[in-house]
Amino acid sequence: MKIMTCPLNGPRNIQEFQCGGPVKAMPGAQDSDTAWADYVFLDENPRGFVREWWCHLPSSYWFIAERDTATDAILKTYPASELFAPEKTVGGSQ
């Protein structure tokens, strides 16, 4: 049985998860329809390190997993807030 560690629920059977695809930058409103179509429908499918969205289905909790596609090893899982945290300023004030 393969185990994935959910940042919220801990180690769980991999069958409780669904991959949501790669973490990638979303096109802006001013971008062309072609850029949006590429974003929605095209994935690079690289060999090696990837960063992907995953969902723990029983809890509907979305998080990020880093995975090696060559070995299918899950390298790290963490909440999306770790990747998309607001920038901090020097001195602790904004």
Residue, then its C-alpha position, 0 to 999 in steps of 0.5 A: m500500500k502506498i502512503m501519502t502524508c496529508p499536511l492536515n490529516g497525516p499519513r493516509n492511503i494514496q487512494e484517498f487523494q486526487c491529483g489536480g495537476p501541476v502548480k503553474a502561473m495563471p495567465g492574466a486577464q489581458d492574455s490571449d485566448t491561446a494563452w488561456a487554452d494552453y494553460v487549461f489544456l496543455d501540460e508539459n509532463p516532465r521527467g523528474f521533479v514536479r510540483e502538483w496540486w493534490c486533494h485529500l478527498p474525504s476532507s476536501y483539503w487541497f495542498i501541494a506535493e513535490r514528486d519525482t515522476a521517474t520513480d513516483a516517489i513523493l518527496k514532500t507535501y505542504p499546505a499551499s500557504e507555504l508556497f503562496a505566503p504573502e511577502k514579508t517586509v524587513g522590520g516586521s511592518q508593512 
